[in-house]
């Protein structure tokens, strides 16, 4: 039980994005994100529109908790 709690804590402290693998140039509408090789999945670089990238990141932010009071 303690080992799994440590794994969950370590996972939640990890940043979901690596700024070292991200490139963005002023005046460019795209950013490049270099993926690492993981579980047999190929690495490489993905170019994505900056606004689409923000939309992907924002989709992972959970809504605030509701208490039922207004």
Secondary structure, 3 states (H helix, E strand, C coil): CHHHHHHHHHHHHCCCCCHHHEEECCCCCEEEEEECCECCECCEEEEEEHHHHHHHHHCCCCCCCCCCCC
